[in-house]
């Protein structure tokens, strides 16, 4: 099980990223638009830099929904390989059987 503080921090980052998503996209669009004057684009870039760091979606870490583990994460199932194996062994995931040969 991951540290509760790490899981909570990641949840705060997710919340902030969602909150600032629209504003961040607007500012990025202005900064990328080559038709606009240079000073306007630069001002948009400065405003973008003033946003909280944790509002950036690249700071979000994929974590297992069951254990909070950050490594060995399956996006489709939203869980780590260890939690997946454990739940599959107990027969809690429909259609998944342990292979043997």
GROMACS elastic network, one bead per residue, 0.5 to 0.9 nm:
[ bonds ]
;  ai    aj funct       b0    kb
    1     4     6  0.83950   500
    1    66     6  0.84380   500
    1    68     6  0.61971   500
    1    69     6  0.66371   500
    2     5     6  0.84829   500
    2     6     6  0.71467   500
    2     7     6  0.71674   500
    2    67     6  0.62625   500
    2    68     6  0.50417   500
    2    69     6  0.55215   500
    2    70     6  0.81012   500
    3     6     6  0.53866   500
    3     7     6  0.66177   500
    3     8     6  0.87930   500
    3    68     6  0.77638   500
    3    69     6  0.89267   500
    4     7     6  0.52054   500
    4     8     6  0.61303   500
    4     9     6  0.85367   500
    4    68     6  0.81390   500
    5     8     6  0.50818   500
    5     9     6  0.59869   500
    5    10     6  0.85569   500
    6     9     6  0.50903   500
    6    10     6  0.62261   500
    6    11     6  0.86710   500
    6    68     6  0.83400   500
    7    10     6  0.51823   500
    7    11     6  0.63109   500
    7    12     6  0.88136   500
    7    63     6  0.77085   500
    7    68     6  0.61795   500
    7    69     6  0.87819   500
    8    12     6  0.62754   500
    8    13     6  0.86957   500
    9    12     6  0.50987   500
    9    13     6  0.63189   500
    9    14     6  0.87298   500
   10    13     6  0.50421   500
   10    14     6  0.62547   500
   10    15     6  0.86848   500
   10    59     6  0.84287   500
   10    60     6  0.62530   500
   10    61     6  0.65594   500
   10    62     6  0.85764   500
   10    63     6  0.84181   500
   11    14     6  0.50376   500
   11    15     6  0.62347   500
   11    16     6  0.86880   500
   11    60     6  0.83871   500
   12    15     6  0.50642   500
   12    16     6  0.61746   500
   12    17     6  0.85430   500
   12    54     6  0.82662   500
   13    16     6  0.51182   500
   13    17     6  0.60186   500
   13    18     6  0.85691   500
   13    54     6  0.53158   500
   13    55     6  0.63224   500
   13    56     6  0.80212   500
   13    57     6  0.79665   500
   13    59     6  0.71565   500
   13    60     6  0.61877   500
   13    61     6  0.89222   500
   14    17     6  0.51531   500
   14    18     6  0.62387   500
   14    19     6  0.86165   500
   14    54     6  0.83136   500
   14    55     6  0.77226   500
   14    56     6  0.89013   500
   14    57     6  0.74079   500
   14    59     6  0.85969   500
   14    60     6  0.62162   500
   14    61     6  0.88975   500
   15    18     6  0.52586   500
   15    19     6  0.61870   500
   15    20     6  0.88418   500
   15    55     6  0.80805   500
   16    20     6  0.62192   500
   16    21     6  0.83055   500
   16    52     6  0.83204   500
   16    54     6  0.65582   500
   16    56     6  0.80212   500
   16    57     6  0.88162   500
   17    20     6  0.54229   500
   17    21     6  0.57372   500
   17    54     6  0.68682   500
   17    56     6  0.55812   500
   17    57     6  0.55076   500
   17    59     6  0.87687   500
   17    60     6  0.82702   500
   18    21     6  0.51184   500
   18    22     6  0.81104   500
   18    55     6  0.75538   500
   18    57     6  0.82034   500
   19    22     6  0.76512   500
   19    23     6  0.85278   500
   19    55     6  0.76406   500
   20    23     6  0.54092   500
   20    24     6  0.59318   500
   20    25     6  0.85719   500
   20    51     6  0.81776   500
   20    52     6  0.88594   500
   20    55     6  0.61118   500
   20    56     6  0.82116   500
   21    24     6  0.52387   500
   21    25     6  0.62156   500
   21    26     6  0.87580   500
   21    55     6  0.76990   500
   21    56     6  0.81709   500
   21    57     6  0.82719   500
   22    25     6  0.51997   500
   22    26     6  0.62673   500
   22    27     6  0.87397   500
   23    26     6  0.51844   500
   23    27     6  0.62568   500
   23    28     6  0.85775   500
   23    48     6  0.86768   500
   24    27     6  0.52625   500
   24    28     6  0.60961   500
   24    29     6  0.85910   500
   24    48     6  0.66310   500
   24    51     6  0.81458   500
   24    55     6  0.86359   500
   24    56     6  0.83529   500
   25    28     6  0.50522   500
   25    29     6  0.60794   500
   25    30     6  0.86872   500
   26    29     6  0.51573   500
   26    30     6  0.63908   500
   26    31     6  0.87130   500
   26    44     6  0.89866   500
   27    30     6  0.51589   500
   27    31     6  0.61321   500
   27    32     6  0.86259   500
   27    41     6  0.86945   500
   27    44     6  0.54717   500
   27    45     6  0.70967   500
   27    47     6  0.75073   500
   27    48     6  0.62659   500
   28    31     6  0.50054   500
   28    32     6  0.60719   500
   28    33     6  0.85233   500
   28    44     6  0.74400   500
   28    45     6  0.74707   500
   28    48     6  0.74790   500
   29    32     6  0.52533   500
   29    33     6  0.61035   500
   29    44     6  0.89941   500
   30    33     6  0.52618   500
   30    34     6  0.85205   500
   30    36     6  0.75756   500
   30    40     6  0.79052   500
   30    41     6  0.59682   500
   30    44     6  0.63975   500
   30    45     6  0.83917   500
   31    34     6  0.79577   500
   31    36     6  0.84910   500
   31    38     6  0.88488   500
   31    40     6  0.78636   500
   31    42     6  0.67971   500
   31    43     6  0.81978   500
   31    44     6  0.56338   500
   31    45     6  0.58430   500
   31    48     6  0.89642   500
   32    35     6  0.89662   500
   32    36     6  0.88844   500
   32    41     6  0.73670   500
   33    36     6  0.59310   500
   33    37     6  0.89500   500
   33    41     6  0.75119   500
   34    37     6  0.76288   500
   34    38     6  0.81180   500
   34    41     6  0.82835   500
   35    38     6  0.89276   500
   36    39     6  0.85249   500
   36    40     6  0.67608   500
   36    41     6  0.67024   500
   37    40     6  0.54702   500
   37    41     6  0.64485   500
   37    42     6  0.87586   500
   38    41     6  0.51303   500
   38    42     6  0.60708   500
   38    43     6  0.85911   500
   39    43     6  0.60998   500
   39    44     6  0.86473   500
   40    43     6  0.50796   500
   40    44     6  0.63119   500
   40    45     6  0.86837   500
   41    44     6  0.51205   500
   41    45     6  0.62764   500
   41    46     6  0.87788   500
   42    46     6  0.62828   500
   42    47     6  0.87160   500
   43    46     6  0.50824   500
   43    47     6  0.62687   500
   43    48     6  0.85723   500
   44    47     6  0.50951   500
   44    48     6  0.61128   500
   44    49     6  0.86511   500
   45    49     6  0.62961   500
   45    50     6  0.88031   500
   46    49     6  0.50284   500
   46    50     6  0.63858   500
   47    50     6  0.50308   500
   47    51     6  0.67590   500
   48    51     6  0.55346   500
   48    52     6  0.89195   500
   49    52     6  0.79381   500
   49    53     6  0.81977   500
   50    53     6  0.83512   500
   51    54     6  0.85601   500
   51    55     6  0.70665   500
   51    56     6  0.86179   500
   52    55     6  0.54116   500
   52    56     6  0.77063   500
   53    56     6  0.59379   500
   53    59     6  0.81580   500
   54    57     6  0.77088   500
   54    58     6  0.87252   500
   54    59     6  0.63182   500
   54    60     6  0.81798   500
   55    58     6  0.87561   500
   55    59     6  0.78382   500
   56    59     6  0.58520   500
   56    60     6  0.77839   500
   57    60     6  0.55964   500
   58    61     6  0.79563   500
   61    70     6  0.69657   500
   62    68     6  0.88557   500
   62    69     6  0.86076   500
   62    70     6  0.61147   500
   62    71     6  0.82524   500
   62    73     6  0.70398   500
   62    75     6  0.79665   500
   62    78     6  0.80444   500
   62    79     6  0.89365   500
   63    66     6  0.87440   500
   63    67     6  0.80763   500
   63    68     6  0.51205   500
   63    69     6  0.54363   500
   63    71     6  0.74616   500
   63    73     6  0.67867   500
   63    78     6  0.74274   500
   63    79     6  0.70176   500
   63    80     6  0.75780   500
   64    67     6  0.55376   500
   64    69     6  0.51494   500
   64    70     6  0.64781   500
   64    71     6  0.83250   500
   64    72     6  0.87549   500
   64    73     6  0.64390   500
   64    74     6  0.82737   500
   64    77     6  0.89266   500
   64    78     6  0.58011   500
   64    80     6  0.51632   500
   64    81     6  0.89096   500
   64    83     6  0.79347   500
   65    68     6  0.58181   500
   65    69     6  0.82387   500
   65    78     6  0.61067   500
   65    79     6  0.55256   500
   65    80     6  0.81417   500
   66    69     6  0.81752   500
   66    78     6  0.86484   500
   66    79     6  0.64865   500
   66    80     6  0.80548   500
   66    83     6  0.67325   500
   67    70     6  0.89910   500
   67    79     6  0.78839   500
   67    80     6  0.77903   500
   67    83     6  0.69841   500
   68    79     6  0.82451   500
   68    80     6  0.82808   500
   69    72     6  0.78591   500
   69    73     6  0.77752   500
   69    79     6  0.80863   500
   69    80     6  0.64593   500
   69    83     6  0.89613   500
   70    73     6  0.66870   500
   70    80     6  0.76318   500
   71    80     6  0.68375   500
   71    81     6  0.84834   500
   72    79     6  0.82512   500
   72    80     6  0.51567   500
   72    81     6  0.54806   500
   72    82     6  0.78515   500
   73    77     6  0.84271   500
   73    78     6  0.68406   500
   73    79     6  0.55707   500
   73    81     6  0.62908   500
   74    77     6  0.55879   500
   74    78     6  0.56280   500
   74    79     6  0.56209   500
   74    80     6  0.59351   500
   74    81     6  0.69525   500
   74    84     6  0.88320   500
   75    79     6  0.71781   500
   75    80     6  0.88317   500
   76    79     6  0.82614   500
   77    80     6  0.83399   500
   77    84     6  0.83184   500
   79    82     6  0.82859   500
   79    83     6  0.64541   500
   79    84     6  0.64567   500
   80    83     6  0.53989   500
   80    84     6  0.61005   500
   80    85     6  0.86417   500
   81    84     6  0.50085   500
   81    85     6  0.61167   500
   81    86     6  0.85834   500
   82    85     6  0.52114   500
   82    86     6  0.61873   500
   82    87     6  0.86697   500
   83    86     6  0.50581   500
   83    87     6  0.61010   500
   83    88     6  0.84171   500
   84    87     6  0.53157   500
   84    88     6  0.59899   500
   84    89     6  0.84898   500
   84    93     6  0.83147   500
   85    88     6  0.50615   500
   85    89     6  0.59990   500
   85    90     6  0.86493   500
   85    98     6  0.85095   500
   86    89     6  0.52177   500
   86    90     6  0.64764   500
   86    91     6  0.88006   500
   86    92     6  0.88631   500
   87    90     6  0.52035   500
   87    91     6  0.63074   500
   87    92     6  0.52730   500
   87    93     6  0.63289   500
   88    92     6  0.57350   500
   88    93     6  0.53806   500
   88    94     6  0.82505   500
   88    96     6  0.61521   500
   88    97     6  0.66543   500
   88    98     6  0.71855   500
   89    92     6  0.76414   500
   89    93     6  0.86684   500
   89    96     6  0.87806   500
   89    97     6  0.75639   500
   89    98     6  0.67844   500
   90    93     6  0.81951   500
   91    94     6  0.71026   500
   91    95     6  0.87293   500
   91    96     6  0.75223   500
   91    97     6  0.75420   500
   92    96     6  0.85682   500
   93    96     6  0.58267   500
   93    97     6  0.85147   500
   94    97     6  0.84641   500
